[in-house]
Amino acid sequence: MQWGKLDKEPCSVSRTLSVIGDRWTLLILRDCFLKVRRFDDFHARLGIGRPVLAERLQKLIDNFVLTKVAYQERPPRYEYRLTQKGLDLYPVVMAINHWGDTYMVEKKGRPLLHRHATCGHTFNPVHACSQCGEALDPRRVQVEAGPGARDTTPMPISYPASAESRMKVKQAPKRGT
């Protein structure tokens, strides 16, 4: 597998990484979900070089994750807004955020809390089965080849851990929850 050809792999994770698979892009997306929209604001918040920022923003535009919208004519100024394709990355960013809140926080606790506007409660993102609503546990998920798999791609049919192997694995301590 070659890094520059991830978008050609018969793997959804590889293809996704070809668009959002570097730290600057993920931080740009994080800031987009925090309602940052303007180039200078991204630059100030991230401390990223202007050419690198411009390149990452353009890649997100080229992949229809962001759209560039004029907000001023003279001189021309633009802001970057998430498209539906970009908004659909919210669960990905929230999953990374939740992992960080669980394992990478300092003793003081989470740096940001997320509050659901509808019910008013702070929340943790939950990943659930779209059919039955049960929380997803990777040890209880089976994987099978789909219509986009290549015949030569080795695909494990299932990988749930046995009860015995689960007992040997110690859980990392949860912090900041």
C-alpha positions in Angstrom: 0.0 0.0 0.0 1.5 3.4 -1.0 0.6 6.5 0.9 0.1 8.6 -2.2 -2.4 6.0 -3.7 -4.7 5.5 -0.7 -7.6 6.9 -2.6 -7.4 3.9 -5.0 -7.4 1.2 -2.3 -10.5 -1.0 -2.0 -10.8 0.1 1.6 -13.1 2.9 3.0 -10.6 3.7 5.8 -7.8 4.2 3.3 -9.9 6.3 1.0 -11.0 8.5 3.9 -7.4 8.9 5.1 -6.5 10.1 1.6 -8.7 13.1 2.3 -8.4 13.7 6.1 -5.4 11.6 7.1 -3.0 14.2 8.4 -3.0 16.1 11.7 -3.4 19.6 10.2 -6.5 18.5 8.3 -8.1 17.0 11.4 -7.4 20.1 13.4 -8.9 22.3 10.6 -12.0 20.1 10.7 -12.1 20.3 14.5 -12.0 24.1 14.2 -14.7 24.0 11.5 -17.0 22.3 14.0 -16.1 25.0 16.5 -17.5 27.5 13.9 -14.1 28.8 12.7 -14.5 29.8 9.0 -11.9 32.4 8.0 -8.4 31.8 6.8 -6.8 34.2 9.2 -8.7 32.7 12.1 -7.5 29.2 11.2 -4.0 30.5 10.9 -4.1 32.3 14.3 -5.6 29.3 16.1 -3.5 26.6 14.6 -0.1 28.4 14.1 0.2 26.5 10.9 2.2 28.0 8.0 0.0 29.9 5.5 1.1 27.7 2.5 0.3 24.5 4.3 -3.0 25.9 5.5 -3.9 27.0 2.0 -3.0 23.5 0.7 -5.1 21.7 3.3 -8.1 23.9 2.8 -7.9 23.5 -1.0 -7.7 19.7 -0.6 -10.9 19.8 1.5 -12.6 22.0 -1.1 -11.4 19.7 -4.0 -12.9 16.8 -2.1 -16.2 18.6 -1.4 -15.7 18.6 2.3 -15.6 22.4 2.5 -16.9 25.1 0.2 -15.4 28.5 -0.2 -17.9 31.4 0.1 -17.2 35.1 -0.5 -18.1 37.3 2.4 -16.4 40.5 1.1 -15.8 41.8 -2.4 -13.1 44.5 -2.0 -10.6 43.1 -1.3 -12.0 39.6 -2.0 -12.3 37.6 1.2 -13.7 34.1 1.7 -14.8 31.8 4.4 -14.8 28.1 4.5 -18.0 26.3 5.3 -18.7 22.6 5.8 -20.7 20.9 3.1 -23.0 18.0 3.9 -20.1 15.7 3.2 -18.1 17.7 5.7 -20.8 17.7 8.3 -21.0 14.0 8.0 -17.5 13.9 9.4 -18.8 15.1 12.8 -19.0 11.6 14.3 -15.4 10.9 13.3 -14.2 14.1 14.9 -16.3 13.5 18.0 -15.0 9.9 18.3 -11.4 11.3 18.3 -12.4 14.0 20.8 -14.1 11.4 23.1 -11.0 9.1 23.0 -8.9 12.1 23.9 -11.3 13.1 26.7 -11.1 9.6 28.0 -7.4 8.9 27.8 -5.4 12.1 27.2 -6.9 14.7 29.6 -5.0 16.3 32.4 -6.1 16.0 36.0 -8.3 19.1 35.7 -10.6 17.3 33.3 -11.9 17.8 29.8 -10.9 21.1 28.0 -14.3 21.4 26.3 -17.7 20.1 27.1 -20.3 19.4 24.5 -23.9 20.3 25.3 -26.9 18.9 23.3 -29.1 22.0 22.5 -32.3 19.9 22.3 -32.1 18.4 25.8 -29.6 20.7 27.4 -27.3 18.0 28.8 -23.6 17.6 28.3 -22.9 14.3 26.5 -20.4 11.7 25.4 -20.8 10.5 21.8 -22.3 7.1 21.4 -21.7 4.7 18.5 -24.7 2.4 18.1 -26.0 -0.1 15.6 -28.2 1.6 13.1 -30.6 -1.3 13.1 -31.1 -2.2 16.8 -29.6 0.7 18.6 -27.2 -1.4 20.8 -23.8 0.2 21.6 -21.1 -1.1 19.3 -18.3 -3.2 20.7 -15.6 -4.2 18.2 -15.4 -7.6 19.8 -19.0 -8.2 18.9 -18.8 -7.1 15.2 -18.3 -9.5 12.3 -16.8 -8.3 9.1 -17.5 -9.7 5.7 -16.6 -8.8 2.1 -18.9 -6.3 0.5 -19.7 -5.6 -3.2 -16.8 -3.2 -3.5 -14.1 -5.7 -2.2 -11.6 -7.1 -4.7 -11.3 -10.9 -5.1 -7.6 -10.7 -4.1 -8.3 -8.8 -0.9 -7.9 -11.0 2.1 -10.9 -10.3 4.4 -11.4 -11.7 7.8 -14.9 -13.1 8.1 -15.1 -12.3 11.9 -12.8 -11.3 14.7 -14.7 -11.3 18.0 -12.3 -12.0 20.8 -12.9 -15.1 22.9 -13.9 -14.7 26.5 -10.5 -16.1 27.5 -8.5 -13.6 25.5 -10.7 -10.7 26.7 -9.8 -11.6 30.3 -6.1 -11.4 29.6 -6.4 -7.8 28.2 -6.4 -5.1 30.8 -8.5 -2.1 30.2 -6.7 1.2 30.2 -7.9 3.4 33.0 -10.6 6.0 32.0 -9.8 9.5 33.0 -11.8 12.7 32.8 -15.2 11.2 32.4 
